[in-house]
Amino acid sequence: MKVVSVNIGERKKVQWKNQEHITGIYKYPVETPIFLDSEDVRGDSVVNRKYHGGILQAAYAYGEQHYAYWKELYPDLDWQYGMFGENLTISNLNEEKIHVGSVYQLGETKVEVTKPRQPCLKLGIRFNDLKVIKQFWNSTKSGLYFKILETGHVKKNDALILLEDKPQNITIAELYASKRIEKGM
């Protein structure tokens, strides 16, 4: 698994259904390394700290291979990495094989897998279609959050190297499925 894109975004005001929303979901690729700090990615906007950022959700990673699935469903969007609000787009990131609590080396950092992302209204706004929220729930393509054990820089082409697997723990996909059931999806 390798980083194919590092992405950050600014706080942005958007109009949606006659309401103004402030969001940080509009993330775009950058060519310089990003710094994974203990509670967020330095220089990246985190608007709603109840659901994003913090110790257990310091950085969000999404699988590059999932983009093909979504491009088929939404061919008219301006596709680029960062579309899902991820800080890290990673090749071959497989939620069905990655266990909660597993530890990885990523660039200068050491990260621990904590939980899947749960889709929210802001994803619907980003896609200009609220259907994407249910479609996201009904897939295993959730991406995952990292806790940052050792802060540092990450750049394009850095490898995600497994240091400590936790096969006794559930996978990100299994945890995501249990959240979907709780939500009645």
Buried (B, 14 or more C-beta within 10 A) or exposed (E): BBBBBBBBBEEBEBEBEEEEBEBBBBBEBBEEBBBBBEBBBEEBBBBEEEEBBBEEBBBBBBBBBBBEEBEEEBEEBEEEBBBBBBBBBBBEBBBEEBBBBBBBBBBBBBBBBBBBBBBBBBBBBBBEBBEBBEBBBEBBBBBBBBBBBEBBBBBBEBBBEEEEBBEEBBBBBBBBBEBBEEEEE
